[in-house]
Amino acid sequence: MRLLRFITISVIMVLGATADAAFIEISRQQANDAIDRLDDAIARRDRYITARLKHIDSLKQVYSASPDNLATIKEISDAYISFDNDSALVYLQYGIDKAASDADALPFRLKQAEIMPLSGLIDNAIVSYNAIAPDSVPLKLRQLYYDSGRQMYSYISSFYDRHPILKERYGRLALDRQEKLIGVLEKNTDIYRFNVGEYYFLTGNHAKAKAYLTEIADNDKADSNLKARAHHHLSVMAKSRDDENARIYHLAKSALSDTETATLEVISLQELGAMLFDYGDIDRAYTYLSTALDNAVTCGAELRIIESSRSLPLIEKTHSEKTSSDSRILRAVLFILAILVIGLVVSLCILRKEMKSMNRLQANLRVANKNKEVYISQFLSLCSIYMDKLNQFCKLANRKISAGKVDDLYRMTKSGKFIEEQSSEFYDIFDNAFLHLYPGFVDEVNKLLKPDCQIELKDGEMLNTDLRILAFMRLGIEDSSRIAQVLNYSLNTIYAYRNRMKARAVDRETFEKDIMNIGDD
């Protein structure tokens, strides 16, 4: 036996010496890409689980048709392993019960012993496995015998993580079975390369271990379970050399393989969740840790439940921080929404004010247009009247001159009566047109005058001379000579009226400017 172990280790050392031990650096981008792929897979997790259940259901239909078929029972138990541990143990027991001989029952007993520690049945597993004498195991089942022993003792060693002596004892037993397993495996196969790589990993030769395990991890055709385990070992080696990118990458790859095959008895997802929590990625940490715990409970793997339960405080802390983060985000969103609402209200108020101003301007514009029409109508009426008066005067003058009554014509024009009559009619038309444009003109002027100097109009009088002069000024005719010409007064008279009105004003300096502002509101 010792000779066989020596030969096995020697072969491993020779093969390892030829392997490339160089560590290829993993970039941050590669790690991020692996994380993204894992996120997508977790989002489709239910689909993978459903697909595995459908596969198991199809096997059960075959089993229903032939319940004594050991091959079908084995397929069902294999399908349940790492998915539903309790169901796997049930079907393995079916295989043992239905086996016609001890030889037929042996594969089921080995598998049963292998996974019993996951359900906490450590003593049962050890007793069951040790009850099988190595010499009684047929050559064709030696691989299964050593592999089951290696896995069983590995599970038990993991169970005693907090008991170094027991952990080391069962770890040595697992390593012993792996040495024997390597000796019976066919060379140049994936399972051989994996076990050699794992042996180097467990014995501390990380450079050689990485060469073998990377070959499995990078092989798309390799068994998904081997790939997941290879990536996990590589993540542990990355942690030992503080290579964060490589550790994240390999943990994500391991968890990805497990997720896509609906393997629920896992550890990589839990470790990755704890790692991301330390890096402040709260959302992912909560998702990964919660999913890992749900996997362990669904699988019924007591060992993994215990391991996952140790992360419960971390999950609670993650959930609490996630809730706090969401609350902060919600408060920030509400604050921004409040600002937007306030801005919207202010904008609406400004818009409403502007609309009112615009409506007021439109109303003023309509009034101005109407006043303009009235003013133009009055102006045309005045022009028409004066043209008619001029035409009548010309006819009168012609008749007087034709009759030789030039003296009568002279006396008529010299008396000024004709001019007075025309001026009176002009005043009436002008007063009416102006007051239509500025109906409150008289009251506004009185506001600008001292209380004892108010203008009082006579009955039937619309404007007097003072007000007409101010009216012409309001219309923009400030030149006294033009006002005198239109009103048929002398320039000095106009000056006198303007100065007299200033003297009556409350504010003499701004009086004429105030007159110009009447009607602007």
C-alpha positions as CSV (number, residue, x, y, z in Angstrom):
1,M,0.0,0.0,0.0
2,R,2.8,2.4,0.9
3,L,4.6,1.5,-2.4
4,L,1.4,2.4,-4.3
5,R,1.1,5.7,-2.5
6,F,4.8,6.5,-3.3
7,I,4.3,5.6,-7.0
8,T,1.1,7.8,-7.1
9,I,2.8,10.8,-5.5
10,S,5.9,10.4,-7.8
11,V,3.6,10.4,-10.9
12,I,1.9,13.6,-9.7
13,M,5.2,15.3,-9.1
14,V,6.5,14.4,-12.6
15,L,3.3,15.6,-14.2
16,G,3.2,18.8,-12.1
17,A,6.8,19.6,-13.0
18,T,5.9,19.9,-16.7
19,A,2.8,22.1,-16.0
20,D,2.9,25.8,-16.6
21,A,2.8,27.4,-13.1
22,A,2.6,31.0,-14.2
23,F,-0.3,33.0,-12.8
24,I,-2.1,34.9,-15.5
25,E,-3.4,38.3,-14.2
26,I,-7.2,38.8,-14.2
27,S,-8.2,42.3,-15.1
28,R,-10.9,44.4,-13.3
29,Q,-13.0,44.3,-16.5
30,Q,-12.9,40.5,-16.6
31,A,-14.0,40.4,-13.0
32,N,-16.9,42.8,-13.7
33,D,-17.9,40.8,-16.8
34,A,-18.1,37.6,-14.7
35,I,-20.2,39.4,-12.1
36,D,-22.6,40.7,-14.8
37,R,-23.0,37.1,-16.2
38,L,-23.7,35.8,-12.8
39,D,-26.4,38.5,-12.2
40,D,-28.1,37.5,-15.5
41,A,-28.0,33.8,-14.4
42,I,-29.4,34.5,-11.0
43,A,-32.2,36.4,-12.7
44,R,-33.0,33.2,-14.6
45,R,-32.5,31.0,-11.6
46,D,-36.1,29.8,-11.4
47,R,-35.8,28.6,-15.1
48,Y,-32.8,26.5,-14.3
49,I,-34.5,24.9,-11.3
50,T,-37.6,24.3,-13.3
51,A,-35.6,22.6,-16.0
52,R,-33.9,20.3,-13.5
53,L,-37.3,19.4,-11.9
54,K,-38.7,18.6,-15.3
55,H,-35.7,16.2,-15.9
56,I,-36.3,14.5,-12.6
57,D,-40.0,14.2,-13.3
58,S,-39.2,12.5,-16.7
59,L,-37.0,10.0,-14.8
60,K,-39.7,9.4,-12.3
61,Q,-42.1,8.5,-15.1
62,V,-39.6,5.9,-16.3
63,Y,-39.3,4.7,-12.7
64,S,-43.0,4.3,-12.4
65,A,-43.1,2.1,-15.4
66,S,-40.2,0.0,-14.0
67,P,-39.7,0.5,-10.2
68,D,-37.1,-2.3,-9.9
69,N,-34.8,-0.8,-12.5
70,L,-31.6,0.0,-10.5
71,A,-30.2,2.1,-13.3
72,T,-33.2,4.4,-13.3
73,I,-33.0,4.7,-9.5
74,K,-29.4,5.6,-9.7
75,E,-30.2,8.3,-12.3
76,I,-32.9,9.8,-10.1
77,S,-30.6,9.8,-7.0
78,D,-27.8,11.4,-9.0
79,A,-30.2,14.1,-10.3
80,Y,-31.2,14.9,-6.7
81,I,-27.7,15.1,-5.3
82,S,-26.7,18.7,-4.7
83,F,-30.3,19.7,-5.5
84,D,-32.5,17.9,-2.8
85,N,-30.4,16.0,-0.4
86,D,-33.2,14.3,1.5
87,S,-34.8,13.0,-1.8
88,A,-31.4,11.8,-2.9
89,L,-31.0,9.8,0.3
90,V,-34.5,8.3,-0.1
91,Y,-33.8,7.0,-3.6
92,L,-30.4,5.8,-2.6
93,Q,-32.1,3.7,0.1
94,Y,-34.6,2.5,-2.6
95,G,-31.6,1.3,-4.5
96,I,-30.1,-0.5,-1.5
97,D,-33.5,-2.1,-0.7
98,K,-34.2,-3.3,-4.3
99,A,-30.6,-4.6,-5.0
100,A,-30.5,-8.3,-5.5
101,S,-27.0,-8.6,-4.0
102,D,-24.5,-6.7,-1.9
103,A,-22.5,-6.0,-5.1
104,D,-25.5,-4.3,-6.6
105,A,-26.2,-2.4,-3.4
106,L,-22.6,-1.2,-3.1
107,P,-22.7,1.9,-5.4
108,F,-25.9,3.1,-3.6
109,R,-24.2,2.6,-0.1
110,L,-21.1,4.5,-1.2
111,K,-23.1,7.4,-2.5
112,Q,-25.3,7.4,0.6
113,A,-22.3,7.6,2.9
114,E,-20.8,10.3,0.7
115,I,-23.8,12.7,1.1
116,M,-24.9,11.8,4.6
117,P,-22.7,14.5,6.3
118,L,-24.6,17.2,4.3
119,S,-27.7,16.2,6.4
120,G,-25.7,16.1,9.6
121,L,-25.5,12.3,9.7
122,I,-21.8,12.2,10.3
123,D,-21.5,9.2,12.5
124,N,-23.9,7.2,10.2
125,A,-21.8,8.1,7.3
126,I,-18.5,7.0,8.9
127,V,-20.0,3.7,10.2
128,S,-21.6,3.0,6.8
129,Y,-18.4,3.8,4.8
130,N,-16.0,1.9,7.2
131,A,-18.3,-1.1,7.1
132,I,-17.2,-1.6,3.5
133,A,-13.8,-3.4,3.4
134,P,-11.5,-2.0,0.8
135,D,-10.5,-5.5,-0.4
136,S,-14.1,-6.3,-1.0
137,V,-14.6,-3.5,-3.5
138,P,-14.5,-4.6,-7.1
139,L,-11.9,-2.9,-9.3
140,K,-14.6,-1.2,-11.4
141,L,-16.0,0.4,-8.2
142,R,-12.6,1.4,-6.7
143,Q,-12.8,4.9,-8.2
144,L,-16.3,5.4,-6.7
145,Y,-15.1,4.0,-3.4
146,Y,-12.2,6.4,-3.0
147,D,-14.1,9.4,-4.5
148,S,-17.0,8.9,-2.1
149,G,-14.6,8.6,0.8
150,R,-12.7,11.7,-0.3
151,Q,-15.9,13.7,-0.5
152,M,-17.4,12.3,2.7
153,Y,-14.3,13.2,4.8
154,S,-14.1,16.6,3.0
155,Y,-17.7,17.4,4.1
156,I,-16.9,16.3,7.7
157,S,-13.8,18.3,7.8
158,S,-15.8,21.4,6.6
159,F,-18.3,20.7,9.4
160,Y,-15.5,21.0,12.0
161,D,-14.2,24.4,10.8
162,R,-14.2,25.7,14.3
163,H,-12.5,22.6,15.7
164,P,-9.0,22.6,14.3
165,I,-8.0,19.1,15.6
166,L,-11.0,17.3,14.2
167,K,-10.8,19.4,11.0
168,E,-7.2,18.4,10.4
169,R,-7.9,14.7,11.2
170,Y,-10.7,14.4,8.7
171,G,-8.8,16.5,6.2
172,R,-5.9,14.0,6.3
173,L,-8.4,11.2,5.8
174,A,-9.9,13.0,2.8
175,L,-6.4,13.6,1.4
176,D,-5.5,9.9,1.9
177,R,-8.5,8.9,-0.2
178,Q,-7.6,11.4,-2.9
179,E,-4.1,9.9,-3.2
180,K,-5.6,6.5,-3.7
181,L,-8.2,7.9,-6.1
182,I,-5.5,9.4,-8.3
183,G,-3.8,6.0,-8.4
184,V,-6.9,4.3,-10.0
185,L,-8.0,7.2,-12.3
186,E,-7.4,7.0,-16.0
187,K,-4.7,9.4,-17.0
188,N,-5.4,12.5,-19.3
189,T,-9.0,12.8,-18.2
190,D,-10.7,15.8,-16.7
191,I,-11.4,14.1,-13.4
192,Y,-7.8,13.0,-13.2
193,R,-6.5,16.5,-13.8
194,F,-8.9,18.0,-11.3
195,N,-7.9,15.6,-8.5
196,V,-4.2,16.1,-9.2
197,G,-4.8,19.9,-9.1
198,E,-6.9,19.6,-5.9
199,Y,-4.2,17.4,-4.3
200,Y,-1.6,20.1,-5.0
201,F,-4.0,22.7,-3.7
202,L,-4.6,20.9,-0.5
203,T,-0.9,20.2,0.1
204,G,0.0,23.9,-0.5
205,N,1.7,23.7,-3.9
206,H,-0.4,26.5,-5.5
207,A,1.6,27.0,-8.6
208,K,1.2,23.4,-9.8
209,A,-2.4,23.3,-8.5
210,K,-3.3,26.4,-10.6
211,A,-1.8,24.8,-13.8
212,Y,-4.1,21.8,-13.5
213,L,-7.2,23.6,-12.2
214,T,-7.0,26.3,-14.8
215,E,-7.0,23.7,-17.5
216,I,-10.3,22.4,-16.1
217,A,-11.7,25.9,-15.5
218,D,-11.0,27.1,-19.0
219,N,-12.3,23.9,-20.7
220,D,-15.8,24.6,-21.9
221,K,-16.4,20.9,-22.4
222,A,-15.5,20.0,-18.8
223,D,-18.1,18.8,-16.4
224,S,-19.8,21.8,-14.8
225,N,-19.4,20.5,-11.3
226,L,-15.6,20.1,-11.8
227,K,-15.5,23.6,-13.3
228,A,-17.3,25.1,-10.3
229,R,-15.0,23.3,-7.9
230,A,-11.9,24.3,-9.9
231,H,-12.9,27.9,-9.9
232,H,-13.5,27.8,-6.2
233,H,-10.0,26.4,-5.5
234,L,-8.5,29.1,-7.8
235,S,-10.4,31.8,-5.8
236,V,-8.9,30.6,-2.5
237,M,-5.4,30.7,-4.1
238,A,-6.2,34.2,-5.4
239,K,-7.2,35.2,-1.8
240,S,-3.9,33.9,-0.5
241,R,-1.9,36.3,-2.8
242,D,-4.4,39.2,-2.3
243,D,-5.5,39.2,-5.9
244,E,-9.0,40.7,-5.5
245,N,-9.8,40.7,-9.2
246,A,-8.9,37.0,-9.6
247,R,-10.8,36.1,-6.5
248,I,-14.0,37.9,-7.6
249,Y,-13.6,36.4,-11.1
250,H,-13.2,32.8,-10.0
251,L,-16.0,33.0,-7.3
252,A,-18.4,34.5,-9.9
253,K,-17.4,31.8,-12.4
254,S,-17.9,29.0,-9.8
255,A,-21.3,30.4,-8.8
256,L,-22.3,30.8,-12.4
257,S,-21.6,27.1,-13.1
258,D,-23.6,26.1,-10.1
259,T,-26.5,28.4,-10.9
260,E,-26.8,27.3,-14.5
261,T,-27.0,23.7,-13.5
262,A,-29.4,24.4,-10.6
263,T,-26.8,23.0,-8.1
264,L,-28.0,24.2,-4.7
265,E,-25.3,22.7,-2.5
266,V,-22.8,25.5,-3.0
267,I,-20.4,27.8,-1.2
268,S,-19.0,30.2,-3.8
269,L,-22.1,32.4,-4.0
270,Q,-22.1,32.9,-0.2
271,E,-18.4,33.8,-0.2
272,L,-18.8,36.2,-3.1
273,G,-21.7,37.9,-1.3
274,A,-19.7,38.4,1.9
275,M,-16.7,39.8,-0.2
276,L,-18.9,42.3,-2.1
277,F,-20.4,43.4,1.2
278,D,-17.0,44.4,2.4
279,Y,-16.5,46.4,-0.8
280,G,-19.8,48.2,-0.2
281,D,-21.8,46.6,-3.0
282,I,-24.9,46.3,-0.7
283,D,-27.5,45.3,-3.3
284,R,-25.5,42.4,-4.8
285,A,-24.3,41.3,-1.4
286,Y,-27.9,41.0,-0.2
287,T,-29.0,39.2,-3.3
288,Y,-26.1,36.7,-3.3
289,L,-26.3,35.9,0.5
290,S,-30.0,35.5,0.4
291,T,-29.9,33.3,-2.6
292,A,-27.1,31.1,-1.0
293,L,-29.2,30.7,2.1
294,D,-32.3,29.8,0.1
295,N,-30.3,27.3,-1.9
296,A,-29.1,25.6,1.3
297,V,-32.6,25.4,2.8
298,T,-34.1,24.1,-0.5
299,C,-31.4,21.5,-0.9
300,G,-31.8,20.3,2.6
301,A,-28.1,20.3,3.1
302,E,-27.7,20.8,6.9
303,L,-24.0,21.4,6.6
304,R,-24.5,24.2,4.1
305,I,-27.4,25.6,6.2
306,I,-25.1,25.8,9.2
307,E,-22.4,27.5,7.1
308,S,-25.0,29.9,5.6
309,S,-26.6,30.6,8.9
310,R,-23.3,32.1,10.0
311,S,-23.9,34.7,7.4
312,L,-27.4,35.6,8.8
313,P,-26.0,38.6,10.8
314,L,-24.3,39.7,7.6
315,I,-27.5,39.2,5.6
316,E,-29.5,41.2,8.2
317,K,-26.8,43.9,8.2
318,T,-26.8,43.9,4.4
319,H,-30.6,44.1,4.4
320,S,-30.6,46.9,7.0
321,E,-28.0,48.9,5.0
322,K,-29.9,48.3,1.8
323,T,-33.1,49.5,3.4
324,S,-31.3,52.6,4.7
325,S,-29.8,53.2,1.3
326,D,-33.2,52.8,-0.4
327,S,-34.7,55.1,2.2
328,R,-32.0,57.7,1.5
329,I,-32.6,57.4,-2.2
330,L,-36.3,57.7,-1.6
331,R,-35.9,60.8,0.5
332,A,-33.6,62.3,-2.1
333,V,-36.1,61.6,-4.9
334,L,-38.9,63.1,-2.8
335,F,-36.8,66.1,-2.1
336,I,-36.1,66.5,-5.8
337,L,-39.8,66.0,-6.6
338,A,-40.7,68.6,-4.0
339,I,-38.3,71.1,-5.6
340,L,-39.7,70.3,-9.1
341,V,-43.3,70.7,-7.8
342,I,-42.4,74.1,-6.2
343,G,-40.6,75.1,-9.4
344,L,-43.7,74.0,-11.4
345,V,-46.0,75.9,-9.1
346,V,-43.8,79.0,-9.3
347,S,-43.7,78.6,-13.1
348,L,-47.5,78.2,-13.3
349,C,-47.9,81.4,-11.1
350,I,-45.5,83.3,-13.3
351,L,-47.2,81.9,-16.4
352,R,-50.6,82.8,-15.1
353,K,-49.4,86.3,-14.2
354,E,-47.9,86.7,-17.7
355,M,-51.2,85.4,-19.2
356,K,-53.2,87.9,-17.2
357,S,-50.8,90.7,-18.3
358,M,-51.0,89.5,-21.9
359,N,-54.8,89.4,-21.7
360,R,-54.7,92.9,-20.2
361,L,-52.5,94.1,-23.0
362,Q,-54.7,92.5,-25.6
363,A,-57.7,94.2,-24.0
364,N,-55.9,97.5,-24.0
365,L,-54.8,96.9,-27.6
366,R,-58.5,96.2,-28.5
367,V,-59.5,99.4,-26.7
368,A,-56.7,101.3,-28.4
369,N,-57.7,99.9,-31.8
370,K,-61.3,100.9,-31.2
371,N,-60.2,104.4,-30.0
372,K,-58.0,104.7,-33.1
373,E,-61.0,103.9,-35.3
374,V,-63.1,106.5,-33.4
375,Y,-60.3,109.0,-33.7
376,I,-59.8,108.4,-37.4
377,S,-63.5,108.6,-37.9
378,Q,-63.7,111.9,-36.0
379,F,-60.7,113.2,-37.9
380,L,-62.2,112.3,-41.3
381,S,-65.5,113.8,-40.1
382,L,-63.7,117.0,-39.2
383,C,-61.9,117.2,-42.5
384,S,-65.1,116.6,-44.3
385,I,-66.8,119.4,-42.4
386,Y,-64.0,121.8,-43.1
387,M,-63.9,120.9,-46.7
388,D,-67.7,121.5,-46.9
389,K,-67.3,124.8,-45.0
390,L,-64.5,125.9,-47.3
391,N,-66.6,125.0,-50.3
392,Q,-69.5,127.0,-49.0
393,F,-67.3,130.0,-48.2
394,C,-65.9,129.9,-51.7
395,K,-69.4,129.9,-53.2
396,L,-70.4,132.8,-50.8
397,A,-67.3,134.7,-51.8
398,N,-68.0,134.2,-55.5
399,R,-71.6,135.4,-55.1
400,K,-70.5,138.5,-53.2
401,I,-67.8,139.3,-55.7
402,S,-70.2,138.7,-58.7
403,A,-72.8,140.9,-57.1
404,G,-70.3,143.6,-56.4
405,K,-70.7,143.3,-52.6
406,V,-67.0,143.2,-51.9
407,D,-67.5,145.4,-48.9
408,D,-69.9,142.9,-47.3
409,L,-67.4,140.1,-47.8
410,Y,-64.7,142.3,-46.2
411,R,-66.9,143.1,-43.2
412,M,-67.8,139.4,-42.7
413,T,-64.2,138.3,-42.7
414,K,-62.9,141.2,-40.6
415,S,-65.5,140.8,-37.8
416,G,-64.1,137.3,-36.9
417,K,-67.5,135.9,-36.5
418,F,-66.9,133.3,-39.2
419,I,-63.7,132.1,-37.6
420,E,-65.4,131.9,-34.2
421,E,-68.2,129.8,-35.6
422,Q,-65.7,127.4,-37.2
423,S,-63.5,127.2,-34.1
424,S,-66.5,126.4,-31.9
425,E,-67.5,123.6,-34.1
426,F,-63.9,122.4,-34.2
427,Y,-63.7,122.4,-30.4
428,D,-66.9,120.4,-30.1
429,I,-65.5,117.7,-32.4
430,F,-62.1,117.7,-30.9
431,D,-63.4,117.6,-27.3
432,N,-65.7,114.7,-28.1
433,A,-62.9,112.7,-29.9
434,F,-60.3,113.3,-27.2
435,L,-62.6,112.4,-24.2
436,H,-63.5,109.2,-26.0
437,L,-59.8,108.4,-26.0
438,Y,-59.2,109.6,-22.4
439,P,-62.5,109.5,-20.6
440,G,-61.0,110.3,-17.2
441,F,-58.8,113.1,-18.4
442,V,-60.4,115.9,-16.5
443,D,-60.4,114.0,-13.2
444,E,-56.7,113.0,-13.7
445,V,-55.7,116.6,-14.4
446,N,-57.5,117.7,-11.2
447,K,-55.5,115.2,-9.2
448,L,-52.3,117.0,-10.4
449,L,-53.7,120.4,-9.3
450,K,-53.9,121.9,-5.8
451,P,-57.2,121.5,-4.0
452,D,-58.1,125.2,-4.4
453,C,-57.1,125.3,-8.0
454,Q,-59.3,122.5,-9.4
455,I,-60.9,123.0,-12.8
456,E,-64.7,123.2,-12.8
457,L,-66.4,123.0,-16.2
458,K,-69.6,124.9,-17.1
459,D,-72.8,123.1,-17.9
460,G,-72.6,121.5,-21.3
461,E,-68.9,122.1,-21.5
462,M,-66.6,119.1,-22.2
463,L,-63.2,120.9,-22.2
464,N,-62.1,124.5,-21.6
465,T,-59.1,126.3,-23.1
466,D,-56.8,125.1,-20.3
467,L,-57.8,121.5,-20.7
468,R,-57.5,121.7,-24.5
469,I,-53.9,123.0,-24.3
470,L,-53.2,120.1,-21.9
471,A,-55.0,117.7,-24.3
472,F,-52.8,118.7,-27.2
473,M,-49.7,118.2,-25.0
474,R,-51.0,114.7,-24.1
475,L,-51.3,113.9,-27.8
476,G,-47.6,114.8,-28.2
477,I,-48.0,118.3,-29.6
478,E,-45.8,120.2,-27.1
479,D,-44.8,123.0,-29.5
480,S,-46.6,126.1,-28.3
481,S,-46.6,127.7,-31.8
482,R,-48.4,124.6,-33.2
483,I,-51.0,124.7,-30.4
484,A,-51.6,128.4,-30.9
485,Q,-52.1,127.9,-34.7
486,V,-54.6,125.1,-34.2
487,L,-56.6,126.8,-31.4
488,N,-56.4,130.2,-33.1
489,Y,-54.6,131.9,-30.2
490,S,-51.5,134.0,-30.1
491,L,-48.2,132.4,-29.0
492,N,-48.1,134.6,-25.9
493,T,-51.6,133.5,-24.9
494,I,-50.5,129.8,-25.1
495,Y,-47.4,130.6,-23.0
496,A,-49.6,132.4,-20.4
497,Y,-52.0,129.5,-20.1
498,R,-49.3,126.9,-19.7
499,N,-47.5,128.9,-17.0
500,R,-50.7,129.5,-15.2
501,M,-51.5,125.8,-15.2
502,K,-48.0,125.0,-13.8
503,A,-48.5,127.5,-11.1
504,R,-51.7,125.7,-10.0
505,A,-50.0,122.2,-10.0
506,V,-49.1,120.3,-6.9
507,D,-45.6,119.6,-8.4
508,R,-44.7,122.3,-10.8
509,E,-41.5,120.6,-11.9
510,T,-43.1,117.4,-13.1
511,F,-46.5,118.7,-14.1
512,E,-46.1,118.5,-17.8
513,K,-44.4,115.0,-17.6
514,D,-47.3,113.9,-15.4
515,I,-49.8,115.1,-18.0
516,M,-48.0,112.9,-20.6
517,N,-48.5,109.8,-18.3
518,I,-52.3,110.2,-18.1
519,G,-54.0,107.1,-19.5
520,D,-50.9,104.9,-19.6
521,D,-52.1,102.5,-16.8
